[in-house]
Amino acid sequence: MNISSNSRAWANLIQHHEKYVDLSLRNCFKTNSKRAEQLSFSCGDLWIDVSKQLLEVETTELLFELAEEREVGRFFDDMFRGDVVNLSEKQRALHIYLRDPKIDDGEMFGDVSEEAHENLERMRELAEKLENGSLVGASGKRIRSVVNLGIGGSHLGPFMAFEALREYVNPEVEVRWSSGFDLADLDDALKGLEPESTIFIICSKTFTTNETLIAADNAKEWLLEGLGGSWDEELTHEEYETRCLSQMFAATSIQKNALSFGIRQENIFRFSETIGGRFSLASPVSLGLILSIGYENFRSMLDGMHLIDEHVRENRRNVPLLLGLIDVWNRSILGSNSLAIVPYSYRLRKLVPYIQQLMMESLGKSVSQKGERLGLETGGAVWGASGTDAQHSFFQLLHQGTESIPIDLIGIVVLPDDSQLHLGLATHRENLISNLIAQAEVLAFGNSLEENFDPHLKFKIVPGNKPSTVILAPELSPSILGQLVALYEHRTIAIGAIWGINPFDQWGVELGKKAAVQIANELYTENWERNFDHDSSTKSLMTRYREWYNSRR
């Protein structure tokens, strides 16, 4: 059923919006002294305040009625039960079973749970070997450096978590991250590393990702060139190369293709294709993260994810669902074109690109799971930056621009290095939190009503009435990070269920990758004069590239 047709709950929301079309946050707080209390919620260890969103308390009731009509609870039940929820690919979505495999009773998901337990144990053992110095390379030298090669979900999530949890990183282990084709990226990751003491992780769900495999080939050349001749005179050069690759490369994938690359079976960490790339942070794609922060900290992050999973499982009217419903309200009814994410923490600066992939790849659809055209706006842009940098970058647009852009403001109450950082008379933490709270207040209420201003100074008017959600966390620990990730995951899935779209596929991405392979093959063919089937612009760009490329060879 199309959400905007034959829907009583949707009709009620439209009628409600017409009634409060000129809703004023200033008046809302004046007339309801309990508004903040009524629209603030605890979720795990997180505190979420949506009282500065452009809605009434009554609006949330109508939104929950929409969720009931759209059977969002049933969708989550199906997902938790392991039914097929990714209809276009006929797949289950079992990423939740990686957070706490013990929740499976062994009857339906024995394969997934058994594999998850096995992977956790093997990754723990590898992390312990790296930490105690018993992990050695082909020459017998202790491994001290790890380079993770991946892109998309195989990079954004683990790298985000690595940056967020820097305070938990083992200082004796150097972990680097590289993604994409650009050799400069890989060169930067390899700078200063010693081939004899470096191992690589090829992180690719399908082990067919072009960007990652090309980077892996380049890494292999760097490694073999750096290792030089044979360390064992009894080995041929070919045998020595085989030993190097088998000992100094690991892979995380759903496929067995890694064996053909020369990686040993014991260094391949497989996981189910029911784990979507952007939902895979709890999977072996985080092997590099585990080798950096240690198994126990990773386990704590999984526990944080599981805490939010259980909140969603046990509560029909849960917080991630409410946040998703507010996103639907802002996008499909109020007409907001985007969502800004601003974490007031330097450590969380990579959270924005992670959430961009999570939400935009999941919700950037215009057709329902049943193949019907959606009759409303879906999948807006997600963007942002960290903290006070953002205030001096794009907050002017948020405050006085013509468009009303919802924003998530994420604050950490206690930072790991709180006792060491001071700025003036106030601690670094207090300055960050005071800026966050101040921005939420000014966005909501501005500075004054227009009639109170000198007509010659109206350019100073900050109108307010700009919506924001504040998410506070007591600290930035592995558990808290896991809770934040799961909060946004379930929020995203809830939006997909409300709109009736599939949050787990990405056919647009797949088509773009397929087209890129075709054009790459054509660009370098000797038979360049062949009349390839492309539009005039594409042909012109290809021709221009060939001319410049050949002139600089």
C-alpha positions in Angstrom: 0.0 0.0 0.0 1.3 3.4 -0.9 1.8 5.4 2.3 0.1 8.5 1.0 -3.0 6.8 -0.4 -5.8 5.0 1.5 -4.0 5.6 4.8 -6.1 6.9 7.7 -3.0 7.6 9.8 -1.3 9.5 7.0 -4.5 11.6 6.4 -4.6 12.3 10.2 -1.0 13.6 10.1 -1.7 15.8 7.1 -4.8 17.3 8.8 -2.7 17.7 12.0 0.0 19.5 10.1 -2.5 21.9 8.5 -3.7 22.7 12.0 -0.2 23.5 13.3 1.3 24.7 10.0 2.6 27.9 11.8 3.8 26.1 14.9 6.2 28.2 17.0 8.8 26.5 19.2 8.8 29.7 21.3 5.1 29.4 22.0 5.3 25.6 22.5 7.7 26.0 25.4 5.8 29.0 26.8 2.4 27.1 26.9 3.8 23.7 28.0 6.2 23.8 30.9 6.6 20.0 30.7 7.4 19.9 27.0 11.1 19.0 27.5 10.1 16.3 30.0 7.5 14.8 27.7 9.8 14.8 24.6 13.0 13.6 26.2 13.9 9.9 26.4 16.4 7.4 27.8 17.7 4.8 25.4 20.4 2.5 26.9 22.9 5.0 28.2 21.9 7.7 25.8 19.7 10.7 26.5 17.7 11.9 23.5 15.8 15.3 23.5 13.5 15.9 20.6 11.6 18.8 22.3 13.1 21.3 19.8 11.7 19.5 16.8 8.8 21.2 14.9 6.0 19.0 16.4 3.6 18.8 19.3 3.4 16.0 21.8 0.2 15.1 20.0 2.2 14.7 16.8 4.3 11.8 18.3 1.1 9.9 19.1 -0.1 10.3 15.5 3.3 9.2 14.2 3.2 6.1 16.4 -0.2 5.4 15.0 1.3 5.6 11.5 4.0 3.1 12.5 1.3 0.7 13.8 -0.7 1.1 10.5 2.5 0.5 8.5 3.2 -2.6 10.6 6.7 -1.4 11.5 6.7 -3.6 14.6 5.9 -6.6 12.5 8.8 -5.8 10.1 11.2 -5.7 13.1 9.7 -9.0 14.4 10.3 -10.5 11.0 13.9 -9.3 11.0 14.6 -10.5 14.5 13.0 -13.8 13.7 15.1 -14.2 10.7 12.5 -14.0 8.0 13.3 -12.6 4.5 13.0 -8.8 4.8 15.3 -7.9 1.9 12.8 -8.9 -0.8 14.7 -7.8 -3.9 17.6 -10.0 -3.0 15.5 -12.6 -1.2 17.7 -12.3 1.9 17.4 -12.2 5.7 19.0 -9.3 7.6 20.9 -11.0 10.4 23.5 -8.4 11.4 21.8 -8.3 14.9 22.9 -11.9 15.5 26.5 -10.8 15.4 26.1 -8.6 18.4 25.2 -11.4 20.8 25.1 -14.8 19.0 23.8 -16.3 22.2 20.3 -14.8 21.6 19.8 -17.5 19.0 18.2 -20.7 20.3 20.2 -22.8 17.9 17.2 -24.0 15.9 16.8 -21.4 13.2 20.2 -19.6 13.0 22.7 -22.3 14.1 24.8 -21.6 11.1 25.0 -17.9 11.6 25.5 -18.1 15.4 28.1 -20.9 15.1 30.0 -18.9 12.5 29.8 -15.7 14.7 31.2 -17.6 17.7 33.9 -19.1 15.7 35.0 -15.8 14.1 35.0 -14.0 17.5 37.2 -16.7 19.0 39.6 -16.7 16.0 39.8 -12.9 16.0 40.5 -12.9 19.7 43.3 -15.4 19.2 44.9 -13.4 16.4 44.6 -10.2 18.5 46.3 -11.9 21.4 49.1 -13.2 19.2 49.7 -9.7 17.8 49.7 -8.2 21.3 52.1 -10.8 22.9 54.5 -10.7 20.0 54.0 -14.3 18.8 52.5 -13.2 15.4 55.4 -13.2 12.9 55.8 -12.6 9.2 57.5 -14.6 6.5 61.0 -13.7 7.7 60.2 -14.6 11.3 60.1 -11.0 12.4 57.4 -9.8 14.8 54.4 -8.1 13.2 53.9 -4.6 14.5 51.8 -3.0 11.7 48.5 -3.8 10.1 47.0 -2.2 7.0 43.3 -2.6 6.3 42.2 -2.4 2.6 38.5 -1.9 2.1 35.9 0.6 0.9 32.3 1.4 1.7 30.9 -0.7 4.5 34.3 -2.5 4.7 36.0 0.8 5.6 33.7 3.5 6.8 32.4 1.6 9.9 35.6 0.1 11.2 37.6 3.3 10.4 35.0 5.4 12.2 35.1 3.2 15.2 39.0 3.2 15.2 39.0 7.0 15.2 36.3 7.2 17.9 38.1 4.8 20.2 41.6 6.1 19.8 42.0 6.2 23.6 41.7 2.4 23.6 44.2 1.8 20.8 47.2 -0.4 21.6 50.2 2.1 21.1 52.5 -0.8 20.2 50.5 -1.8 17.2 50.3 0.6 14.2 47.0 0.2 12.3 46.5 2.0 9.0 43.4 2.3 6.7 43.3 2.6 3.0 40.3 2.8 0.6 39.7 3.3 -3.1 41.8 3.3 -6.3 44.0 6.3 -5.6 47.6 5.3 -5.1 48.2 8.3 -2.9 45.8 6.8 -0.4 47.7 3.6 -0.2 51.1 5.4 -0.3 50.1 7.4 2.7 49.0 4.3 4.6 52.3 2.6 3.9 54.6 5.5 4.7 57.2 4.5 7.4 56.1 0.9 7.6 58.5 -2.0 7.4 57.4 -4.8 5.0 58.9 -7.5 7.2 56.7 -6.5 10.1 53.5 -5.5 8.3 50.4 -7.6 7.5 47.4 -6.7 5.3 43.7 -7.3 5.7 41.8 -7.5 2.4 38.3 -6.4 3.6 35.7 -7.1 0.9 32.3 -8.7 1.4 32.2 -10.3 -2.0 36.0 -10.3 -2.7 35.2 -8.9 -6.1 35.3 -5.1 -5.2 37.5 -3.6 -7.9 38.9 -0.8 -5.8 39.9 -3.1 -3.0 41.4 -5.9 -5.2 43.5 -3.3 -7.1 44.8 -1.9 -3.8 45.6 -5.5 -2.6 47.6 -6.1 -5.8 49.6 -2.9 -5.2 50.1 -3.9 -1.6 51.4 -7.3 -2.7 53.9 -5.6 -5.0 55.1 -3.3 -2.1 55.4 -6.2 0.3 57.4 -8.5 -2.1 59.6 -5.7 -3.3 60.3 -4.7 0.3 61.0 -8.2 1.5 63.5 -8.7 -1.4 65.2 -12.1 -1.8 64.4 -15.4 -0.2 64.8 -15.8 3.5 65.2 -19.5 3.1 67.7 -20.8 0.5 65.7 -24.0 0.2 62.7 -22.1 -1.2 62.4 -21.0 -4.8 61.4 -17.4 -5.4 57.9 -18.5 -6.3 57.6 -20.7 -3.2 58.8 -17.8 -1.1 56.3 -15.4 -2.6 53.5 -17.9 -1.9 54.7 -18.2 1.7 54.8 -14.4 2.1 51.2 -14.0 0.8 49.9 -16.8 2.9 51.4 -15.5 6.1 51.1 -11.8 5.6 47.6 -11.4 4.2 44.3 -12.0 5.8 40.8 -11.6 4.3 37.3 -10.9 5.5 34.6 -12.0 3.0 31.5 -14.0 2.4 33.3 -15.8 -0.4 36.1 -18.4 -0.7 37.7 -16.3 -3.4 40.4 -15.2 -1.0 42.1 -18.6 -1.4 42.8 -17.8 -5.0 44.7 -14.7 -3.9 47.1 -16.9 -2.0 45.7 -16.4 1.5 45.7 -19.3 3.9 42.4 -20.8 5.0 43.1 -20.0 8.7 43.6 -16.3 7.8 40.2 -16.1 6.0 37.3 -14.8 8.1 34.0 -15.6 6.4 30.6 -14.3 7.2 27.1 -14.7 5.9 25.8 -12.8 2.9 22.8 -11.9 5.1 25.0 -9.2 6.7 24.7 -6.0 4.6 27.9 -4.0 4.1 26.7 -0.9 5.8 25.3 -3.0 8.7 28.5 -5.1 9.1 30.5 -3.3 11.8 29.9 -6.2 14.2 31.2 -8.7 11.6 34.8 -9.7 10.7 35.2 -6.5 8.6 36.2 -5.0 12.0 39.3 -7.4 12.2 41.6 -4.4 11.9 39.7 -2.6 14.7 40.0 -5.6 16.9 43.7 -5.9 16.4 44.0 -2.2 17.4 41.7 -1.9 20.4 41.7 -5.5 21.6 39.0 -8.1 21.7 37.5 -7.1 25.1 36.9 -3.5 23.9 35.3 -4.8 20.7 33.1 -7.2 22.7 32.0 -4.2 24.8 31.0 -2.4 21.6 29.0 -5.4 20.6 27.3 -5.4 24.0 26.3 -1.8 23.5 24.8 -2.6 20.1 22.9 -5.5 21.7 21.5 -3.2 24.4 19.8 -1.1 21.8 18.7 -4.2 19.9 16.9 -5.4 23.0 15.3 -2.0 23.5 13.9 -2.2 20.0 12.8 -5.9 20.4 11.1 -5.3 23.7 9.4 -1.9 23.1 6.9 -1.3 20.3 7.2 2.4 20.9 11.0 2.6 21.0 13.3 5.6 20.7 15.0 4.6 17.3 11.5 4.2 15.9 10.5 7.7 17.2 13.6 9.3 15.6 12.7 7.5 12.4 9.2 8.8 12.5 10.4 12.3 13.1 12.6 12.0 10.1 9.6 10.9 8.0 7.6 13.9 9.4 10.4 16.3 8.5 11.1 14.9 5.1 7.7 13.8 3.7 5.4 16.2 5.4 7.4 19.3 6.3 9.5 19.0 3.1 13.0 19.1 4.6 15.6 18.2 2.0 18.4 17.1 4.3 19.5 16.1 7.7 22.7 17.6 9.3 24.7 15.5 11.8 27.1 17.4 14.1 29.0 15.5 16.8 30.6 17.7 19.4 33.6 15.4 19.6 36.8 15.4 17.5 36.9 11.6 18.0 33.5 11.2 16.3 34.4 13.3 13.2 34.2 10.1 11.0 30.7 9.4 12.3 29.2 11.6 9.6 30.4 9.8 6.5 29.5 6.5 8.2 25.9 7.7 8.8 25.8 9.1 5.3 26.3 5.6 3.8 24.0 4.0 6.3 21.1 6.3 5.7 21.6 7.5 2.1 22.4 4.0 0.7 19.5 2.5 2.6 16.9 5.2 2.0 17.8 6.6 -1.4 15.0 4.8 -3.2 11.9 5.9 -5.1 10.2 2.5 -5.5 8.7 0.4 -2.7 9.6 -3.2 -1.9 6.6 -4.3 -4.0 7.8 -2.3 -7.0 5.3 0.6 -6.6 6.2 4.2 -7.3 6.3 6.1 -4.0 4.0 9.1 -4.0 6.0 11.2 -1.6 9.5 12.6 -0.9 12.0 10.1 0.6 15.7 9.7 1.2 17.1 13.2 1.8 20.7 14.1 1.9 22.8 13.5 5.1 25.7 15.8 5.8 27.6 17.5 8.5 30.9 17.9 10.4 32.2 17.8 13.9 31.5 20.4 16.6 32.7 23.9 16.7 34.3 23.6 13.2 30.8 23.2 11.9 29.7 26.3 13.7 32.3 28.3 11.8 31.5 26.5 8.5 27.8 26.0 7.8 25.8 27.1 10.9 25.1 30.5 9.4 23.0 28.7 6.8 21.2 26.8 9.5 20.5 29.9 11.5 19.5 32.5 8.9 19.1 30.5 5.7 15.8 30.2 3.9 15.5 26.5 4.4 14.7 24.7 7.6 17.2 21.9 8.0 16.8 19.4 10.9 20.0 18.7 12.8 21.3 16.1 15.2 23.6 17.5 17.8 25.6 14.8 19.5 27.4 15.5 22.8 29.8 13.5 25.0 29.7 14.5 28.7 33.0 13.1 29.8 36.0 12.8 27.4 38.8 10.3 28.0 41.4 13.0 28.2 39.2 15.4 30.3 41.7 15.8 33.1 44.5 17.0 30.7 42.7 19.5 28.4 41.8 23.0 29.5 40.8 26.1 27.6 40.9 29.2 29.7 39.1 28.8 32.9 36.7 26.2 31.6 37.6 22.7 30.6 37.6 21.6 27.0 34.5 19.5 27.7 32.5 22.3 29.1 33.2 24.5 26.1 32.0 21.8 23.8 28.8 21.0 25.7 28.0 24.7 26.3 28.4 25.3 22.5 26.1 22.3 21.7 23.4 23.4 24.2 23.7 27.1 23.0 23.3 26.1 19.4 20.2 24.1 20.1 18.7 27.0 22.0 19.5 29.6 19.3 18.3 27.4 16.5 15.0 27.0 18.3 14.4 30.5 19.6 16.6 32.9 17.7 17.4 36.3 19.2 14.1 38.3 19.1 10.9 38.8 17.3 11.2 41.0 14.2 9.1 43.8 15.5 11.6 44.4 18.4 14.4 45.3 16.0 15.4 48.6 14.5 14.4 48.4 10.9 17.9 49.3 9.9 19.3 46.3 11.8 17.0 43.6 10.5 19.9 41.7 9.0 20.8 40.7 12.6 17.5 38.9 13.1 18.0 35.2 13.8 14.4 33.9 13.5 14.8 30.6 15.3 12.2 27.8 14.8 14.8 25.6 13.3 14.4 21.9 14.4 17.1 20.0 16.3 17.5 16.8 18.2 20.1 16.5 21.0 21.7 13.2 21.8 23.8 13.1 24.9 26.2 10.3 25.9 27.9 10.1 29.4 31.2 9.1 27.8 32.8 7.9 24.5 33.4 4.2 25.4 33.2 1.1 23.2 29.7 0.4 24.6 28.5 3.9 24.0 29.8 3.9 20.4 28.0 0.6 19.8 24.8 2.1 21.2 25.1 5.1 18.9 25.6 2.9 15.9 22.7 0.6 16.7 20.5 3.7 17.4 21.1 5.0 13.8 20.8 1.5 12.3 17.4 0.8 13.7 16.3 4.4 13.1 17.2 3.9 9.4 15.5 0.5 9.1 12.3 2.0 10.8 12.2 4.8 8.1 12.5 2.2 5.4 9.6 0.2 6.9 7.4 3.3 7.2 8.0 4.3 3.6 7.7 0.7 2.4 11.1 0.6 0.8 13.9 -1.9 1.1 16.7 -0.5 3.4 19.0 -3.4 2.6 19.7 -3.3 -1.2 21.6 -0.8 -3.3 20.9 -1.4 -7.0 21.9 2.1 -8.0 25.4 1.5 -6.6 25.6 -1.9 -8.3 24.7 -0.4 -11.7 27.3 2.4 -11.3 30.0 -0.1 -10.5 29.1 -2.3 -13.5 29.2 0.8 -15.8 32.6 1.8 -14.4 34.1 -1.7 -15.2 32.7 -1.5 -18.8 34.1 2.0 -19.4 37.5 1.0 -17.9 37.7 -1.9 -20.3 36.9 0.4 -23.2 39.3 3.2 -22.2 42.3 0.9 -22.5 41.3 -1.2 -25.5 43.6 -1.1 -28.5 40.7 -0.9 -30.8 39.9 2.7 -29.7 38.1 3.6 -32.9 35.3 1.1 -32.2 31.9 2.8 -31.9 31.0 2.2 -28.3 27.4 2.5 -27.3 27.5 5.7 -25.2 26.0 9.2 -25.3 27.9 12.0 -26.9 29.0 13.5 -23.5 30.4 10.2 -22.3 32.2 9.6 -25.6 33.6 13.1 -25.5 34.9 12.7 -21.9 36.5 9.3 -22.8 38.1 10.8 -25.9 39.5 13.8 -23.9 40.9 11.4 -21.3 42.6 9.2 -23.9 44.2 12.3 -25.6 45.6 13.7 -22.4 46.7 10.3 -21.1 48.5 9.4 -24.3 50.2 12.8 -24.5 51.7 12.4 -21.0 52.9 8.8 -21.3 
